[in-house]
């Protein structure tokens, strides 16, 4: 009698084949979970990064401080459309600005934003 042929891997082959909970691992993971307010804030932050236009704007600001006109030229959009995106990014505390006369120069808020953008782009390039 021929040997049985193993079944091809199914979509479910990446799940446990037995039900076994590891209480110590579960407890450690639960204790490490951030509180709901922190999760909500981080989720909102990541949603702002998930838009291609906003990520391009943030990437440009990662190089240098730029005004709305400069950013519009970089991303190939109208100043009005860029202003709208910047308003969302400002509300989410990813960017800030300073006025010099009648020109508003935007920059990333802090190194957390810089690191997150760089990490996301590095991951995408791998």
MOPAC internal coordinates of N, CA, C and O (Angstrom, degrees):
PM7 1SCF
backbone

  N    0.0000 0     0.00 0     0.00 0    0    0    0
  C    1.4449 1     0.00 0     0.00 0    1    0    0
  C    1.5314 1   107.19 1     0.00 0    2    1    0
  O    1.2310 1   119.50 1   -46.85 1    3    2    1
  N    1.3623 1   118.55 1   133.15 1    3    2    1
  C    1.4595 1   120.83 1  -178.98 1    5    3    2
  C    1.5268 1   111.29 1   -69.43 1    6    5    3
  O    1.2310 1   121.49 1   -27.88 1    7    6    5
  N    1.3318 1   114.75 1   152.12 1    7    6    5
  C    1.4735 1   120.39 1   178.38 1    9    7    6
  C    1.5206 1   109.42 1   -66.35 1   10    9    7
  O    1.2310 1   120.11 1   -34.74 1   11   10    9
  N    1.3388 1   117.39 1   145.26 1   11   10    9
  C    1.4612 1   119.35 1   179.26 1   13   11   10
  C    1.5238 1   110.47 1   -64.47 1   14   13   11
  O    1.2310 1   121.55 1   -36.73 1   15   14   13
  N    1.2976 1   114.64 1   143.27 1   15   14   13
  C    1.4665 1   121.01 1   178.63 1   17   15   14
  C    1.5231 1   107.76 1   -88.64 1   18   17   15
  O    1.2310 1   120.52 1   -53.21 1   19   18   17
  N    1.3437 1   116.62 1   126.79 1   19   18   17
  C    1.4664 1   117.52 1   179.76 1   21   19   18
  C    1.5251 1   110.88 1   -64.29 1   22   21   19
  O    1.2310 1   121.58 1   -37.93 1   23   22   21
  N    1.2875 1   114.58 1   142.07 1   23   22   21
  C    1.4663 1   120.07 1   178.14 1   25   23   22
  C    1.5211 1   109.64 1   -69.25 1   26   25   23
  O    1.2310 1   120.39 1   -34.82 1   27   26   25
  N    1.3259 1   116.86 1   145.18 1   27   26   25
  C    1.4743 1   118.72 1   177.05 1   29   27   26
  C    1.5210 1   109.69 1   -63.90 1   30   29   27
  O    1.2310 1   120.44 1   -27.52 1   31   30   29
  N    1.3368 1   116.76 1   152.48 1   31   30   29
  C    1.4685 1   118.39 1   179.46 1   33   31   30
  C    1.5305 1   110.33 1   -59.15 1   34   33   31
  O    1.2310 1   121.22 1   -45.23 1   35   34   33
  N    1.2938 1   115.28 1   134.77 1   35   34   33
  C    1.4612 1   119.23 1   178.62 1   37   35   34
  C    1.5216 1   109.06 1   -96.48 1   38   37   35
  O    1.2310 1   121.30 1    -7.46 1   39   38   37
  N    1.2927 1   115.12 1   172.54 1   39   38   37
  C    1.4643 1   120.00 1   178.76 1   41   39   38
  C    1.5224 1   110.74 1   -62.39 1   42   41   39
  O    1.2310 1   120.36 1   155.90 1   43   42   41
  N    1.3379 1   116.92 1   -24.10 1   43   42   41
  C    1.4573 1   120.65 1  -177.16 1   45   43   42
  C    1.5272 1   112.53 1   -89.58 1   46   45   43
  O    1.2310 1   119.75 1  -174.38 1   47   46   45
  N    1.3343 1   118.09 1     5.62 1   47   46   45
  C    1.4560 1   119.16 1  -177.31 1   49   47   46
  C    1.5186 1   113.18 1   -71.11 1   50   49   47
  O    1.2310 1   120.20 1   172.78 1   51   50   49
  N    1.2938 1   117.22 1    -7.22 1   51   50   49
  C    1.4609 1   120.17 1  -179.54 1   53   51   50
  C    1.5265 1   112.66 1   -98.52 1   54   53   51
  O    1.2310 1   120.32 1  -163.45 1   55   54   53
  N    1.3288 1   116.98 1    16.55 1   55   54   53
  C    1.4595 1   121.11 1   177.18 1   57   55   54
  C    1.5162 1   109.62 1  -117.66 1   58   57   55
  O    1.2310 1   120.65 1   -19.18 1   59   58   57
  N    1.3218 1   116.37 1   160.82 1   59   58   57
  C    1.4647 1   120.50 1   178.26 1   61   59   58
  C    1.5241 1   109.62 1   -59.78 1   62   61   59
  O    1.2310 1   121.32 1   -38.67 1   63   62   61
  N    1.3184 1   115.09 1   141.33 1   63   62   61
  C    1.4593 1   119.63 1   177.09 1   65   63   62
  C    1.5214 1   111.58 1   -93.31 1   66   65   63
  O    1.2310 1   120.83 1   172.03 1   67   66   65
  N    1.3308 1   116.02 1    -7.97 1   67   66   65
  C    1.4588 1   121.91 1   175.63 1   69   67   66
  C    1.5191 1   107.78 1  -133.00 1   70   69   67
  O    1.2310 1   120.92 1   -23.59 1   71   70   69
  N    1.3191 1   115.84 1   156.41 1   71   70   69
  C    1.4584 1   120.06 1   178.27 1   73   71   70
  C    1.5269 1   107.89 1   -93.68 1   74   73   71
  O    1.2310 1   120.95 1   -71.44 1   75   74   73
  N    1.3218 1   115.79 1   108.56 1   75   74   73
  C    1.4654 1   119.39 1   178.97 1   77   75   74
  C    1.5247 1   108.55 1  -143.99 1   78   77   75
  O    1.2310 1   120.82 1   -61.68 1   79   78   77
  N    1.2927 1   116.03 1   118.32 1   79   78   77
  C    1.4623 1   121.65 1   179.26 1   81   79   78
  C    1.5204 1   107.90 1   -99.29 1   82   81   79
  O    1.2310 1   121.02 1   -43.94 1   83   82   81
  N    1.3286 1   115.66 1   136.06 1   83   82   81
  C    1.4571 1   121.60 1   178.89 1   85   83   82
  C    1.5270 1   107.82 1  -103.32 1   86   85   83
  O    1.2310 1   119.96 1   -86.37 1   87   86   85
  N    1.3298 1   117.67 1    93.63 1   87   86   85
  C    1.4662 1   122.03 1  -171.42 1   89   87   86
  C    1.5262 1   115.12 1   -53.62 1   90   89   87
  O    1.2310 1   119.70 1   139.27 1   91   90   89
  N    1.3097 1   118.17 1   -40.73 1   91   90   89
  C    1.4650 1   119.92 1  -178.34 1   93   91   90
  C    1.5346 1   110.86 1   -67.93 1   94   93   91
  O    1.2310 1   120.49 1   139.81 1   95   94   93
  N    1.3135 1   116.67 1   -40.19 1   95   94   93
  C    1.4656 1   120.35 1   178.22 1   97   95   94
  C    1.5281 1   110.66 1   -66.44 1   98   97   95
  O    1.2310 1   120.82 1   139.65 1   99   98   97
  N    1.3351 1   116.03 1   -40.35 1   99   98   97
  C    1.4637 1   120.48 1   178.62 1  101   99   98
  C    1.5255 1   110.02 1   -63.24 1  102  101   99
  O    1.2310 1   120.63 1   133.89 1  103  102  101
  N    1.3273 1   116.40 1   -46.11 1  103  102  101
  C    1.4704 1   120.67 1  -179.62 1  105  103  102
  C    1.5280 1   111.25 1   -61.39 1  106  105  103
  O    1.2310 1   120.11 1   135.60 1  107  106  105
  N    1.3320 1   117.40 1   -44.40 1  107  106  105
  C    1.4693 1   120.97 1   179.80 1  109  107  106
  C    1.5277 1   110.83 1   -63.09 1  110  109  107
  O    1.2310 1   120.64 1   139.50 1  111  110  109
  N    1.3266 1   116.39 1   -40.50 1  111  110  109
  C    1.4627 1   120.05 1   179.24 1  113  111  110
  C    1.5251 1   111.02 1   -67.21 1  114  113  111
  O    1.2310 1   120.17 1   138.74 1  115  114  113
  N    1.3323 1   117.28 1   -41.26 1  115  114  113
  C    1.4698 1   120.73 1   178.31 1  117  115  114
  C    1.5269 1   111.27 1   -61.63 1  118  117  115
  O    1.2310 1   120.68 1   137.81 1  119  118  117
  N    1.3320 1   116.31 1   -42.19 1  119  118  117
  C    1.4653 1   120.40 1  -179.16 1  121  119  118
  C    1.5259 1   112.05 1   -66.76 1  122  121  119
  O    1.2310 1   120.50 1   153.98 1  123  122  121
  N    1.3224 1   116.65 1   -26.02 1  123  122  121
  C    1.4634 1   120.77 1  -179.15 1  125  123  122
  C    1.5333 1   112.93 1   -85.58 1  126  125  123
  O    1.2310 1   120.33 1   168.88 1  127  126  125
  N    1.3317 1   116.98 1   -11.12 1  127  126  125
  C    1.4651 1   119.55 1  -179.21 1  129  127  126
  C    1.5257 1   111.16 1   -64.30 1  130  129  127
  O    1.2310 1   120.59 1   -43.24 1  131  130  129
  N    1.3303 1   116.47 1   136.76 1  131  130  129
  C    1.4696 1   119.05 1   174.60 1  133  131  130
  C    1.5251 1   109.95 1   -71.40 1  134  133  131
  O    1.2310 1   120.60 1   -20.37 1  135  134  133
  N    1.3345 1   116.46 1   159.63 1  135  134  133
  C    1.4605 1   118.98 1   178.76 1  137  135  134
  C    1.5349 1   109.62 1   -71.08 1  138  137  135
  O    1.2310 1   120.94 1   -14.13 1  139  138  137
  N    1.3288 1   115.81 1   165.87 1  139  138  137
  C    1.4606 1   121.56 1  -174.75 1  141  139  138
  C    1.5264 1   112.93 1   -59.93 1  142  141  139
  O    1.2310 1   120.05 1   142.52 1  143  142  141
  N    1.3236 1   117.51 1   -37.48 1  143  142  141
  C    1.4680 1   120.51 1   179.65 1  145  143  142
  C    1.5287 1   110.51 1   -63.86 1  146  145  143
  O    1.2310 1   120.89 1   137.50 1  147  146  145
  N    1.3176 1   115.90 1   -42.50 1  147  146  145
  C    1.4641 1   120.64 1   178.66 1  149  147  146
  C    1.5284 1   110.80 1   -65.52 1  150  149  147
  O    1.2310 1   120.12 1   138.09 1  151  150  149
  N    1.3123 1   117.38 1   -41.91 1  151  150  149
  C    1.4676 1   121.60 1   177.96 1  153  151  150
  C    1.5311 1   109.92 1   -61.26 1  154  153  151
  O    1.2310 1   120.63 1   136.17 1  155  154  153
  N    1.3223 1   116.41 1   -43.83 1  155  154  153
  C    1.4620 1   119.94 1   179.01 1  157  155  154
  C    1.5162 1   112.74 1   -62.05 1  158  157  155
  O    1.2310 1   120.95 1   136.37 1  159  158  157
  N    1.3134 1   115.78 1   -43.63 1  159  158  157
  C    1.4704 1   121.09 1   179.24 1  161  159  158
  C    1.5293 1   110.84 1   -64.32 1  162  161  159
  O    1.2310 1   120.32 1   134.54 1  163  162  161
  N    1.3202 1   117.00 1   -45.46 1  163  162  161
  C    1.4646 1   120.87 1  -179.47 1  165  163  162
  C    1.5267 1   111.07 1   -65.75 1  166  165  163
  O    1.2310 1   120.25 1   141.89 1  167  166  165
  N    1.3231 1   117.13 1   -38.11 1  167  166  165
  C    1.4537 1   121.06 1   178.54 1  169  167  166
  C    1.5248 1   110.67 1   -63.81 1  170  169  167
  O    1.2310 1   120.42 1   136.38 1  171  170  169
  N    1.3120 1   116.79 1   -43.62 1  171  170  169
  C    1.4690 1   120.68 1   177.63 1  173  171  170
  C    1.5235 1   110.68 1   -61.82 1  174  173  171
  O    1.2310 1   120.70 1   138.60 1  175  174  173
  N    1.3189 1   116.27 1   -41.40 1  175  174  173
  C    1.4608 1   122.79 1   178.29 1  177  175  174
  C    1.5289 1   110.23 1   -59.52 1  178  177  175
  O    1.2310 1   120.63 1   131.86 1  179  178  177
  N    1.3352 1   116.39 1   -48.14 1  179  178  177
  C    1.4616 1   120.49 1  -178.86 1  181  179  178
  C    1.5179 1   112.14 1   -67.78 1  182  181  179
  O    1.2310 1   119.78 1   146.23 1  183  182  181
  N    1.3351 1   118.02 1   -33.77 1  183  182  181
  C    1.4662 1   120.74 1   176.35 1  185  183  182
  C    1.5194 1   110.96 1   -61.66 1  186  185  183
  O    1.2310 1   120.45 1   141.96 1  187  186  185
  N    1.3327 1   116.75 1   -38.04 1  187  186  185
  C    1.4624 1   119.91 1   177.95 1  189  187  186
  C    1.5232 1   111.19 1   -63.55 1  190  189  187
  O    1.2310 1   120.25 1   145.49 1  191  190  189
  N    1.3158 1   117.13 1   -34.51 1  191  190  189
  C    1.4644 1   121.29 1   179.30 1  193  191  190
  C    1.5192 1   112.64 1   -76.12 1  194  193  191
  O    1.2310 1   120.06 1   162.56 1  195  194  193
  N    1.3292 1   117.48 1   -17.44 1  195  194  193
  C    1.4621 1   120.45 1  -172.58 1  197  195  194
  C    1.5297 1   113.75 1   -78.57 1  198  197  195
  O    1.2310 1   119.49 1   173.56 1  199  198  197
  N    1.3039 1   118.57 1    -6.44 1  199  198  197
  C    1.4647 1   121.55 1   178.60 1  201  199  198
  C    1.5325 1   108.99 1   -90.15 1  202  201  199
  O    1.2310 1   119.62 1   -51.97 1  203  202  201
  N    1.3447 1   118.33 1   128.03 1  203  202  201
  C    1.4674 1   120.74 1  -177.97 1  205  203  202
  C    1.5304 1   114.26 1   -56.91 1  206  205  203
  O    1.2310 1   119.97 1   139.07 1  207  206  205
  N    1.3182 1   117.65 1   -40.93 1  207  206  205
  C    1.4677 1   120.02 1   179.54 1  209  207  206
  C    1.5183 1   110.97 1   -64.57 1  210  209  207
  O    1.2310 1   120.34 1   134.64 1  211  210  209
  N    1.3253 1   116.96 1   -45.36 1  211  210  209
  C    1.4640 1   119.74 1  -179.77 1  213  211  210
  C    1.5273 1   111.26 1   -65.10 1  214  213  211
  O    1.2310 1   120.25 1   142.44 1  215  214  213
  N    1.3359 1   117.12 1   -37.56 1  215  214  213
  C    1.4663 1   118.89 1   178.27 1  217  215  214
  C    1.5358 1   110.36 1   -65.66 1  218  217  215
  O    1.2310 1   120.14 1   143.21 1  219  218  217
  N    1.3250 1   117.34 1   -36.79 1  219  218  217
  C    1.4708 1   120.28 1   176.44 1  221  219  218
  C    1.5279 1   110.68 1   -64.99 1  222  221  219
  O    1.2310 1   120.72 1   136.98 1  223  222  221
  N    1.3094 1   116.22 1   -43.02 1  223  222  221
  C    1.4745 1   120.10 1   178.24 1  225  223  222
  C    1.5252 1   110.01 1   -61.16 1  226  225  223
  O    1.2310 1   120.65 1   132.92 1  227  226  225
  N    1.3213 1   116.35 1   -47.08 1  227  226  225
  C    1.4568 1   120.40 1  -179.98 1  229  227  226
  C    1.5331 1   111.60 1   -64.04 1  230  229  227
  O    1.2310 1   120.47 1   142.30 1  231  230  229
  N    1.3222 1   116.71 1   -37.70 1  231  230  229
  C    1.4647 1   120.46 1   177.74 1  233  231  230
  C    1.5217 1   110.78 1   -64.33 1  234  233  231
  O    1.2310 1   120.33 1   139.83 1  235  234  233
  N    1.3194 1   116.98 1   -40.17 1  235  234  233
  C    1.4698 1   120.70 1   177.41 1  237  235  234
  C    1.5214 1   110.45 1   -64.84 1  238  237  235
  O    1.2310 1   120.64 1   138.46 1  239  238  237
  N    1.3286 1   116.39 1   -41.54 1  239  238  237
  C    1.4629 1   120.15 1   179.28 1  241  239  238
  C    1.5239 1   111.60 1   -70.67 1  242  241  239
  O    1.2310 1   120.46 1   160.55 1  243  242  241
  N    1.3136 1   116.72 1   -19.45 1  243  242  241
  C    1.4526 1   120.69 1   176.00 1  245  243  242
  C    1.5317 1   110.79 1   -68.86 1  246  245  243
  O    1.2310 1   120.76 1   158.12 1  247  246  245
  N    1.3419 1   116.15 1   -21.88 1  247  246  245
  C    1.4687 1   121.51 1   178.66 1  249  247  246
  C    1.5199 1   110.60 1   -85.59 1  250  249  247
  O    1.2310 1   120.88 1   133.83 1  251  250  249
  N    1.3267 1   115.93 1   -46.17 1  251  250  249
  C    1.4652 1   119.40 1  -179.69 1  253  251  250
  C    1.5186 1   110.50 1  -164.97 1  254  253  251
  O    1.2310 1   121.85 1   -14.04 1  255  254  253
  N    1.3021 1   114.06 1   165.96 1  255  254  253
  C    1.4604 1   122.63 1   174.77 1  257  255  254
  C    1.5342 1   107.50 1   -68.34 1  258  257  255
  O    1.2310 1   120.36 1   -45.46 1  259  258  257
  N    1.3346 1   116.92 1   134.54 1  259  258  257
  C    1.4666 1   120.80 1  -178.12 1  261  259  258
  C    1.5212 1   110.52 1  -138.99 1  262  261  259
  O    1.2310 1   120.80 1   -28.87 1  263  262  261
  N    1.3159 1   116.08 1   151.13 1  263  262  261
  C    1.4617 1   120.12 1   174.97 1  265  263  262
  C    1.5292 1   108.99 1   -87.88 1  266  265  263
  O    1.2310 1   120.48 1    -8.99 1  267  266  265
  N    1.3122 1   116.70 1   171.01 1  267  266  265
  C    1.4639 1   122.38 1  -178.00 1  269  267  266
  C    1.5274 1   110.45 1   -58.40 1  270  269  267
  O    1.2310 1   120.29 1   137.86 1  271  270  269
  N    1.3272 1   117.04 1   -42.14 1  271  270  269
  C    1.4741 1   120.76 1  -179.93 1  273  271  270
  C    1.5243 1   110.71 1   -61.39 1  274  273  271
  O    1.2310 1   120.56 1   136.25 1  275  274  273
  N    1.3233 1   116.53 1   -43.75 1  275  274  273
  C    1.4653 1   121.24 1   178.12 1  277  275  274
  C    1.5303 1   110.37 1   -61.56 1  278  277  275
  O    1.2310 1   120.71 1   133.14 1  279  278  277
  N    1.3132 1   116.25 1   -46.86 1  279  278  277
  C    1.4663 1   120.76 1  -178.78 1  281  279  278
  C    1.5215 1   111.24 1   -62.63 1  282  281  279
  O    1.2310 1   120.19 1   140.53 1  283  282  281
  N    1.3305 1   117.23 1   -39.47 1  283  282  281
  C    1.4654 1   121.06 1   178.17 1  285  283  282
  C    1.5301 1   109.94 1   -61.03 1  286  285  283
  O    1.2310 1   120.48 1   138.75 1  287  286  285
  N    1.3356 1   116.70 1   -41.25 1  287  286  285
  C    1.4609 1   120.88 1   178.34 1  289  287  286
  C    1.5283 1   111.04 1   -67.13 1  290  289  287
  O    1.2310 1   120.10 1   141.55 1  291  290  289
  N    1.3181 1   117.42 1   -38.45 1  291  290  289
  C    1.4666 1   121.40 1  -178.88 1  293  291  290
  C    1.5244 1   110.99 1   -65.36 1  294  293  291
  O    1.2310 1   120.04 1   132.17 1  295  294  293
  N    1.3214 1   117.53 1   -47.83 1  295  294  293
  C    1.4761 1   120.52 1  -175.13 1  297  295  294
  C    1.5283 1   113.82 1   -92.14 1  298  297  295
  O    1.2310 1   120.31 1   174.99 1  299  298  297
  N    1.3227 1   117.01 1    -5.01 1  299  298  297
  C    1.4640 1   119.87 1   177.43 1  301  299  298
  C    1.5113 1   114.51 1    69.94 1  302  301  299
  O    1.2310 1   120.82 1  -139.39 1  303  302  301
  N    1.3264 1   116.03 1    40.61 1  303  302  301
  C    1.4611 1   122.09 1   179.47 1  305  303  302
  C    1.5157 1   109.18 1  -129.62 1  306  305  303
  O    1.2310 1   121.05 1   -10.62 1  307  306  305
  N    1.3224 1   115.60 1   169.38 1  307  306  305
  C    1.4630 1   119.85 1   177.06 1  309  307  306
  C    1.5270 1   109.75 1   -71.85 1  310  309  307
  O    1.2310 1   121.04 1   -23.90 1  311  310  309
  N    1.3149 1   115.61 1   156.10 1  311  310  309
  C    1.4628 1   120.64 1   177.17 1  313  311  310
  C    1.5204 1   110.60 1   -60.96 1  314  313  311
  O    1.2310 1   120.56 1   143.73 1  315  314  313
  N    1.3204 1   116.54 1   -36.27 1  315  314  313
  C    1.4593 1   120.80 1   179.02 1  317  315  314
  C    1.5263 1   111.26 1   -63.36 1  318  317  315
  O    1.2310 1   120.45 1   136.19 1  319  318  317
  N    1.3314 1   116.75 1   -43.81 1  319  318  317
  C    1.4639 1   120.73 1  -179.86 1  321  319  318
  C    1.5342 1   110.42 1   -66.21 1  322  321  319
  O    1.2310 1   120.51 1   139.60 1  323  322  321
  N    1.3267 1   116.63 1   -40.40 1  323  322  321
  C    1.4648 1   120.61 1   178.53 1  325  323  322
  C    1.5262 1   109.94 1   -66.10 1  326  325  323
  O    1.2310 1   120.32 1   138.77 1  327  326  325
  N    1.3242 1   116.99 1   -41.23 1  327  326  325
  C    1.4700 1   120.92 1   178.36 1  329  327  326
  C    1.5222 1   111.02 1   -59.07 1  330  329  327
  O    1.2310 1   120.97 1   139.71 1  331  330  329
  N    1.3249 1   115.76 1   -40.29 1  331  330  329
  C    1.4646 1   120.05 1   178.65 1  333  331  330
  C    1.5364 1   110.29 1   -61.96 1  334  333  331
  O    1.2310 1   120.41 1   134.13 1  335  334  333
  N    1.3391 1   116.83 1   -45.87 1  335  334  333
  C    1.4613 1   120.60 1   179.01 1  337  335  334
  C    1.5264 1   111.13 1   -64.26 1  338  337  335
  O    1.2310 1   120.42 1   139.71 1  339  338  337
  N    1.3219 1   116.81 1   -40.29 1  339  338  337
  C    1.4663 1   120.80 1   178.87 1  341  339  338
  C    1.5243 1   111.73 1   -63.79 1  342  341  339
  O    1.2310 1   120.63 1   144.52 1  343  342  341
  N    1.3236 1   116.39 1   -35.48 1  343  342  341
  C    1.4620 1   120.70 1   177.87 1  345  343  342
  C    1.5344 1   109.80 1   -61.89 1  346  345  343
  O    1.2310 1   120.80 1   136.84 1  347  346  345
  N    1.3403 1   116.07 1   -43.16 1  347  346  345
  C    1.4693 1   120.09 1   177.69 1  349  347  346
  C    1.5305 1   110.78 1   -64.24 1  350  349  347
  O    1.2310 1   120.70 1   136.90 1  351  350  349
  N    1.3281 1   116.27 1   -43.10 1  351  350  349
  C    1.4628 1   120.51 1  -179.99 1  353  351  350
  C    1.5224 1   111.91 1   -66.54 1  354  353  351
  O    1.2310 1   120.58 1   145.30 1  355  354  353
  N    1.3272 1   116.50 1   -34.70 1  355  354  353
  C    1.4655 1   120.48 1   177.61 1  357  355  354
  C    1.5221 1   110.35 1   -68.58 1  358  357  355
  O    1.2310 1   120.56 1   136.69 1  359  358  357
  N    1.3186 1   116.54 1   -43.31 1  359  358  357
  C    1.4665 1   121.11 1   178.49 1  361  359  358
  C    1.5277 1   110.48 1   -61.06 1  362  361  359
  O    1.2310 1   120.65 1   143.53 1  363  362  361
  N    1.3324 1   116.36 1   -36.47 1  363  362  361
  C    1.4613 1   121.07 1   178.90 1  365  363  362
  C    1.5182 1   113.47 1   -83.01 1  366  365  363
  O    1.2310 1   120.29 1  -176.27 1  367  366  365
  N    1.3191 1   117.05 1     3.73 1  367  366  365
  C    1.4695 1   124.19 1   177.37 1  369  367  366
  C    1.5294 1   113.45 1    63.64 1  370  369  367
  O    1.2310 1   120.26 1  -148.57 1  371  370  369
  N    1.3370 1   117.11 1    31.43 1  371  370  369
  C    1.4618 1   120.72 1   176.03 1  373  371  370
  C    1.5203 1   111.50 1   -93.17 1  374  373  371
  O    1.2310 1   120.77 1   152.22 1  375  374  373
  N    1.3339 1   116.14 1   -27.78 1  375  374  373
  C    1.4622 1   120.46 1   178.04 1  377  375  374
  C    1.5225 1   109.93 1  -130.80 1  378  377  375
  O    1.2310 1   121.70 1   -20.06 1  379  378  377
  N    1.3025 1   114.35 1   159.94 1  379  378  377
  C    1.4555 1   121.67 1   173.71 1  381  379  378
  C    1.5270 1   106.50 1  -139.77 1  382  381  379
  O    1.2310 1   120.47 1    -8.74 1  383  382  381
  N    1.3155 1   116.71 1   171.26 1  383  382  381
  C    1.4554 1   118.66 1  -179.08 1  385  383  382
  C    1.5136 1   110.60 1  -143.08 1  386  385  383
  O    1.2310 1   122.16 1   -15.36 1  387  386  385
  N    1.3217 1   113.47 1   164.64 1  387  386  385
  C    1.4569 1   121.14 1   172.76 1  389  387  386
  C    1.5186 1   106.63 1  -134.73 1  390  389  387
  O    1.2310 1   121.16 1   -31.85 1  391  390  389
  N    1.3143 1   115.38 1   148.15 1  391  390  389
  C    1.4674 1   120.40 1   178.62 1  393  391  390
  C    1.5161 1   109.44 1   -99.38 1  394  393  391
  O    1.2310 1   121.40 1   -43.50 1  395  394  393
  N    1.2941 1   114.92 1   136.50 1  395  394  393
  C    1.4503 1   122.03 1   172.36 1  397  395  394
  C    1.5207 1   105.72 1  -128.12 1  398  397  395
  O    1.2310 1   121.18 1   -80.23 1  399  398  397
  N    1.3189 1   115.34 1    99.77 1  399  398  397
  C    1.4643 1   119.08 1  -171.92 1  401  399  398
  C    1.5164 1   108.74 1    66.53 1  402  401  399
  O    1.2310 1   121.09 1    58.20 1  403  402  401
  N    1.3327 1   115.53 1  -121.80 1  403  402  401
  C    1.4637 1   120.23 1  -179.12 1  405  403  402
  C    1.5277 1   112.37 1  -101.42 1  406  405  403
  O    1.2310 1   120.17 1  -171.24 1  407  406  405
  N    1.3110 1   117.27 1     8.76 1  407  406  405
  C    1.4607 1   121.82 1  -177.51 1  409  407  406
  C    1.5371 1   109.84 1  -107.78 1  410  409  407
  O    1.2310 1   121.11 1   -47.44 1  411  410  409
  N    1.3360 1   115.48 1   132.56 1  411  410  409
  C    1.4622 1   121.70 1   177.06 1  413  411  410
  C    1.5203 1   108.78 1  -102.18 1  414  413  411
  O    1.2310 1   120.74 1   -60.24 1  415  414  413
  N    1.3320 1   116.19 1   119.76 1  415  414  413
  C    1.4604 1   122.46 1   178.29 1  417  415  414
  C    1.5220 1   109.39 1  -101.49 1  418  417  415
  O    1.2310 1   121.27 1   -54.35 1  419  418  417
  N    1.3269 1   115.18 1   125.65 1  419  418  417
  C    1.4616 1   121.31 1  -178.87 1  421  419  418
  C    1.5189 1   111.00 1   -99.71 1  422  421  419
  O    1.2310 1   121.50 1   -29.30 1  423  422  421
  N    1.3439 1   114.73 1   150.70 1  423  422  421
  C    1.4567 1   122.23 1   175.78 1  425  423  422
  C    1.5288 1   107.80 1  -150.18 1  426  425  423
  O    1.2310 1   121.29 1   -16.30 1  427  426  425
  N    1.3319 1   115.15 1   163.70 1  427  426  425
  C    1.4618 1   120.07 1   175.75 1  429  427  426
  C    1.5223 1   108.77 1   -69.00 1  430  429  427
  O    1.2310 1   120.65 1   -33.29 1  431  430  429
  N    1.3140 1   116.37 1   146.71 1  431  430  429
  C    1.4533 1   121.50 1  -176.04 1  433  431  430
  C    1.5214 1   112.70 1   -65.04 1  434  433  431
  O    1.2310 1   120.21 1   132.81 1  435  434  433
  N    1.3335 1   117.21 1   -47.19 1  435  434  433
  C    1.4659 1   119.19 1  -176.92 1  437  435  434
  C    1.5217 1   111.24 1  -159.82 1  438  437  435
  O    1.2310 1   121.22 1     1.79 1  439  438  437
  N    1.3158 1   115.27 1  -178.21 1  439  438  437
  C    1.4623 1   120.75 1  -176.29 1  441  439  438
  C    1.5209 1   113.05 1   -68.64 1  442  441  439
  O    1.2310 1   119.49 1   159.34 1  443  442  441
  N    1.3328 1   118.57 1   -20.66 1  443  442  441
  C    1.4668 1   120.45 1   176.91 1  445  443  442
  C    1.5207 1   110.42 1   -63.27 1  446  445  443
  O    1.2310 1   120.73 1   137.51 1  447  446  445
  N    1.3128 1   116.21 1   -42.49 1  447  446  445
  C    1.4673 1   121.14 1   179.18 1  449  447  446
  C    1.5277 1   108.86 1   -65.26 1  450  449  447
  O    1.2310 1   120.69 1   134.66 1  451  450  449
  N    1.3190 1   116.29 1   -45.34 1  451  450  449
  C    1.4589 1   121.35 1   179.39 1  453  451  450
  C    1.5297 1   110.99 1   -57.67 1  454  453  451
  O    1.2310 1   120.47 1   131.73 1  455  454  453
  N    1.3233 1   116.70 1   -48.27 1  455  454  453
  C    1.4652 1   120.93 1  -178.72 1  457  455  454
  C    1.5196 1   112.14 1   -64.30 1  458  457  455
  O    1.2310 1   120.43 1   139.76 1  459  458  457
  N    1.3175 1   116.79 1   -40.24 1  459  458  457
  C    1.4542 1   119.96 1  -178.71 1  461  459  458
  C    1.5243 1   111.09 1   -66.24 1  462  461  459
  O    1.2310 1   120.31 1   136.11 1  463  462  461
  N    1.3215 1   117.02 1   -43.89 1  463  462  461
  C    1.4658 1   120.66 1   178.19 1  465  463  462
  C    1.5189 1   110.01 1   -61.77 1  466  465  463
  O    1.2310 1   120.74 1   131.72 1  467  466  465
  N    1.3243 1   116.18 1   -48.28 1  467  466  465
  C    1.4564 1   120.58 1  -178.77 1  469  467  466
  C    1.5242 1   111.23 1   -61.92 1  470  469  467
  O    1.2310 1   120.31 1   138.05 1  471  470  469
  N    1.3183 1   117.02 1   -41.95 1  471  470  469
  C    1.4725 1   120.51 1   179.43 1  473  471  470
  C    1.5236 1   111.31 1   -64.25 1  474  473  471
  O    1.2310 1   120.15 1   136.68 1  475  474  473
  N    1.3166 1   117.32 1   -43.32 1  475  474  473
  C    1.4696 1   121.10 1   179.57 1  477  475  474
  C    1.5257 1   110.75 1   -62.40 1  478  477  475
  O    1.2310 1   120.41 1   135.82 1  479  478  477
  N    1.3245 1   116.83 1   -44.18 1  479  478  477
  C    1.4575 1   120.36 1  -179.36 1  481  479  478
  C    1.5257 1   111.36 1   -69.48 1  482  481  479
  O    1.2310 1   119.92 1   140.37 1  483  482  481
  N    1.3236 1   117.75 1   -39.63 1  483  482  481
  C    1.4655 1   120.98 1   176.77 1  485  483  482
  C    1.5249 1   110.28 1   -61.45 1  486  485  483
  O    1.2310 1   120.50 1   137.13 1  487  486  485
  N    1.3175 1   116.64 1   -42.87 1  487  486  485
  C    1.4621 1   121.09 1   179.24 1  489  487  486
  C    1.5299 1   110.57 1   -62.47 1  490  489  487
  O    1.2310 1   120.27 1   137.79 1  491  490  489
  N    1.3210 1   117.08 1   -42.21 1  491  490  489
  C    1.4661 1   121.38 1  -179.56 1  493  491  490
  C    1.5286 1   111.41 1   -66.31 1  494  493  491
  O    1.2310 1   120.13 1   149.09 1  495  494  493
  N    1.3132 1   117.36 1   -30.91 1  495  494  493
  C    1.4677 1   121.00 1  -178.42 1  497  495  494
  C    1.5270 1   112.84 1   -79.23 1  498  497  495
  O    1.2310 1   119.62 1   162.83 1  499  498  497
  N    1.3138 1   118.33 1   -17.17 1  499  498  497
  C    1.4803 1   120.80 1  -177.81 1  501  499  498
  C    1.5073 1   111.84 1   -76.28 1  502  501  499
  O    1.2310 1   120.10 1   180.00 1  503  502  501

